[in-house]
Amino acid sequence: MKRPSILAIILAGGAGGRLGVLTDQRSKPSVPFGSHYRLIDIPLSNLKHSHISDVWIVEQYLPYSLNDHIANGRPWDLDRTHGGLQILPPYQGADGEGFAEGNADALYRQAKLIRDFDPDLVLVLSADHLYRLDFRDLVDTHLQAGAAMTMVTTEIDGDASRYGVVQVDDGRVNGFDYKPKEPQGKLVAAEVFLYDAQVLLDTMDLLADSEAGLQDYGDSLVPHLVEKAVVAEHRLDGYWRDLGTVPSYWEAHMELLDGGGFNLHNPGWPVLTASPQLMPAFIAAGARIEDSLIAAGAAVHGTVQRSVIGPGAVVEEGAVVADSVLLHNVRVGRDAQLVRVIADDGVVVGRNAKIGDDGDIAVLGARSQVPANLSVAAGTELEPDSDTSDADGSTDQPGNGTSASK
């Protein structure tokens, strides 16, 4: 039996507002994870290992850093003469339409290109989740069910009200409730959808002309198909996590370190990425490291406990970094203390500064500076490029009313 042709579309245009200052200057798919990876690496690696080589990436919000990372797609074997990677940037059409108003609307704006490409199946992915999945198994489920759409589902432990909650009977989806206030169950859509291409195009045409429109996939597209067509379920039994909020982003890193989360060291299904050539990490005499991940180019002279230290980051002598995530080129000064902190690229923490405690996560925006001897409260969010050198007594921080004090 001939295998169907598959077009994969990654919807990578989201602003990621729930990640706060981490997405003030980059799109959510380009946010770093696990030291030197980026979130977009997860779907791209799954596609590469599933031998799907026609991949489109739909962009919208702040695409520069994402484009810089992806380049021609070579790490994922997408730099091809025929097929391979195609970047679809935001555009204004002849009718004056502007930015997409939701992920289903973003997909609909590519309808003409999808028709011209003429695939049998369209695989639609988001770029802010951690999981491993062989999409060939998903295709088999779809074909065996004779489905118009097959959605990947997963059971979660936490609050299901942020997701599309799914009801299933014998492998068929018979109920779908998008972001309900009172979820009925813990089975949710993992935001991986496989569509019969013609059904998808016809349905989007129909809904685009309706009063409700398309907006997000859970507003009309998926509910319509669940009601009118055969929608199959493909259960993901392994690890899955949404990284759309600061707490979930931090928790995913802590799970990575304690062995209960995403496995970055799976030789049979590695996460592929584009990363610069850096010197090996340097661990000084007298440094102390426990249950941590230290990236290439980093240098540790102090103490690092249950933390992820990104490329080029430096922890000076006497400094303590605990339960924290430091991204690229962060510098932590001598005798400083960081507890439950996410520090974005280029942050500088001065000597003897104290940031965070056992409370909410403190987030330091890219290139922000915390001067020597300053204390920054748990839950503080510093804007990118901010300088707290003028803080005296207590100073409200931008955006959330938390404070820094000397």
N, C-alpha and C positions, 0 to 999 in steps of 0.2 A: 504494500500500500504506500502510495506516494505521501511523503510528509508535507503538510501545508506550509506555504510561505508565511513568514511571521515578520511583522514590523513592530519593533519595540519603541515606545514613546515614553520618555522620562519627563514628567512635569516638574520643572526645576525653577519655576518663576516666583515662588512664594517669598514674601518679605520676612516671615518668621518672627513676627512681633513678640510672641511669647518667650523668645530667647533674649529679649531685652537688648542690651548694648552689644551682645555678640553678633547681632545682625544689623547693627546701625550702618556698617560700611561694607557689608558683603551679603550675598544671598545665603539662605539657609543651607543649600546643598554644598556650599564651599566652606562651611564651618569645619575646623579641624576636629579629629577624633582619634583617640588612642595614640597620641604623640604626633605622628607624621602623616596620618591618613586624613581624608576629608569625607564628609557624608556621601557625596556623589560616588565615591569609590565602591560603596556597597552594592547598589544596583548594577553598576557597570561590571563589577567582578562577577556577580551572579549571572549576568548575560554572557560574559565571556566563557565561563565554565559550562554554560548551557548551550554553547555553540550557536548563539543568536547574534548575527553580525550586521543586521540592518537596524541601526539605533539612531533615533532622533531625540534631541534634547530641546525642550521648549523653555525659553528663558523669558524673564520679564524684569524682575527687580535686581538692580545692581549686579549685572552679569560679568563685570570685568575680571574679578578674582577667579570666578568659576571658569571663564574662558582661558585664563592664564594657566590654570591647573590642567584642564582637559587637553588644551592645544589640539593636536591632530588625532588624539585618541590612541596613540601607539601602545601604551601599557596594556590596553584592553584589546589589542589586535584589531583596531577599527580604522587604521590608516590604510585604506584600500582604494584601488582604482575604481572598482565598481562596488556600490553599496557602502557599508561602513558607517562612519559617523556623519551626522548632519546636525548643525546647530541652527535652531529656528529662533531668531531674535524677535523682540517685540517690534511691532510696526503699526503704522496708521494706514488703513486701506483707502481706496478711492472713494468710498462712501463716508469717510470721516470717522470710522470706528477707531477707538483707542485701545487702551489696555484691557486685557481680559478681566471679567468679573467673576472669578472662580475657576476651579480646575476643569470642570466640564465645559465651560465657555472657552477656556484656553485650548482644549482639545478640539472643539467645534471650529475654531479659527484655522485649524490645519486640515479641514475636511477636503478642500480641493486637492491639496498635496497628497492626502491619503488616497483619494480616488485615482489620481494619476499614478501613484505607486502600485496600486491594485494588489494589496496583500490578501491572503485568505483570512488571516487572523491579525488582530491588533492587540498587543500586550501593553497595558498602560500601568506605569509605576510612578510612585512618588520617590523622593530622595531624602527622606528624613527619618528612616527606620533602620534598625539593626536586625538582620536576619540572614540566614542562608537558605536558598531554595533552588533546586534544579527545575528550571522552567519547563524542561521536557516532560517531567511528571505532571505538571499542570496541564500541558497540552494533551497528554493522554487522557486525563480526567475529563477534559472538555470534549474531546472527540467521542469518548465512550458514552458520555451523557447526551450527545447530540444537542448541546446547549447553545443558546444564543450568547450567553455570557457565563463565565466561571469566575467566581471570586475566591481569593485566598482568605481563609478565616483563621483566627487564633483565639485561644482562651486567655484572658488576662486576670490578674489578681486584684488590680486596683479599680479605680472609678471608671466605669464604662461610658459615662455620660459625654465624654469627649469624642466618642467614636460612633461609627455606624454599627448598631447592635443588630445581630442576625439571628433569625429563627430558621432551623433546618429540620427537614424530615427526610430520612433515608437518602441523604446526599443532595437533596434539592432544597434550595433556599425558598422558603414560603413566607418570609417576613423580614422586613428591613426598617429599622427606626433610626433616623439620623440624629445623633447627638441628643438623645432623649433626656428629659429632666429626671425621670425615674426609670432607669434601664431595667428591662426584664431579662436578666441573664448576664453572663460574662463573655459570651461568644461575640467577637467583633470582626469587622472587615479589616484586613491587614493592608488595605490600599494597594493591592495588586489585583488587576482585573484583566481577564482575557476575553476579548470580544470576537464574535463573527464580524468580519469587517463590514459586510453589507448591512447587517442588522444595526451595527453601530451608526453607520452613516445615515441610514433611513430614520433611525430613532432621533438622532440629533437634529436632522432636518425638521422632523415633526415637532419636537419640543421647542426648538428655536423660534418657531412661528406661534407658539402658544403664549398665553398671557403670563405664565409663570417663568418662561425662559429656561435657561440651563443652569447658570451659576455654578455651585459646587456639585460634585457627582452625587451627593446624597440628597440634594434638593429635589431633583426630578428624574435624572437619567437612570440611576439604579432603581429607585422605587417603581418607575414605569416598567422597566424590564422584569422586575420581580413579579409585578402584577400581570403582565401581558405575555411573557415568554418563559422558556425554560432556562432557569438560572441554577447552575450547579455550584456545589461547594468543594473546595480543595483545602483540606485541613492542614495547617502548618503546626506540627507537634513540637518543633524545636523552639529555640530562643527567639523572641521577637520583642522589640522595644521601640516605642515612639520617642523620638528625641526632640519633640517640639517645645519643651519647656526647660527652664533652667534647672529645676529639681531633677527632672528625668535625665537631662544631659549629665549632670553630676553623678546621679545614681548609676547610670550606665558605666561610667568610668570606675566607680567603686566596685561594681559587680565584675568588671573586667579584671580587676586586681585580685578579688577573692576567689576567682575561679568559677563563680556561679553565673556568669554572664556570657557575653559574646566571646568567642574564641578567636583571637588574632593569630594563633599559631597552628592552624589546621593545614598541614602540608598538602592534603588532598583537595583543598578548596581555599587557596590563599586569597587574601584581600590584596588586589593589585592597585598600585598607585603611581603617580608621577612625583618624584621627590628629588631635590638637588643632591649632589654628591657632597657629603659632609665628613669631617674627621670622626673617628670613633668617639664615643662618650669618654670623658675623663673623670675618674673617681680619685680624689686626693687622699693621701694618708690621713687618717683620723676622721674621714667622712663616715657617716653611718646611714645605711639605706635598708629599709624594711618594706617588703611587699610592695614594691614600686616598679614603675616602668620608666626607664631613662632613655631618651632618644639620642640618636647620633648627633654629635656636635654640642651636646650639653656638658656642663662641668659642675660637679658636686663637691663642695668643700665642707659643707655643713651636714645637717641631718634631714633626711627625707623619709617620711613614714606614710605608707599607703597613699601614694600620690603618683600622678603622671607628669613627667617633666619633658617638655617639648624640645624640638631641635634648637640648638643654640642657646638654651636657657642656662643661667648661671645661678647657683646657690652658694653664697659666700660662707666663709668660715664662721661658725657660731650660729648661723641662721637655722631655723627649724621650719620645715614645710610639712604639714600634716593634713591628710584627707583633702588634698587640693589637686587642681588641674592647672598646670602652667603651660601656656601655648608657646609659640615660637619666640625666641629671643627675649624672654622675660629675665630680668635681673633682680635677684633678692639680696639686699645688702647684709653686711655682717651683723649678726645678732638679731636680725629681724625674725618675726614669728608670724606665720600664716596658718590659719586653721579653717578648713572648709571654705576655700577661696577658689574662684575661677579667675585667672589672670590672662587676658587676651594678649595678642602679639605686642611685643615691644614695651610692656609695662616695666616700670622701674620702681622698686620698693627700697626706700632709704634705710640706712643703718638704724637698728634698734626700733624700727616701726613695728606696730602690732596690728594685725588685720584679722578680723573674724574671731569666732569662738565656736561653741557647740550649737549655736542657734542656726538661723537661716544662712543660706549661701551668700557670701559677699562676691560681687562680680566687678572686676576692674576692666573698664573698656580699653581698647587698643591704645597703646602709647601713653596711657595715663601715668601720672607720677605721684607717688606717696613719699613725702620727704622724711628725713630722719626724725626719729622720736615721736612720730604721729601715731595715734591709735585710731583705727577705723572699725566701726561697729559691725557686728554680724548683720547680714541682710543689706548692707550698703551696696549701691550701684553707682560706680563712677563712669561718667561719660567718656567716650574716646577723646584723647588728647587733653583731658582735664589735668590740672595741676593744683593740688591741695596745699601748696606751700603757704598760702595766706590763711589757712585754717587757724583760728585762735579761739580757744574755749570749745564751743560746739558750733559747727557750720553745717547747715542743711545741704545735702548732696542733691544734684539735679535729679528730678524724676520721681523720687520716692520718699523724700522727707527724712531719710536717715542721716546720721551725722558722723563727723570725724572730730576727734578732740585731741589736744595735746596733753 
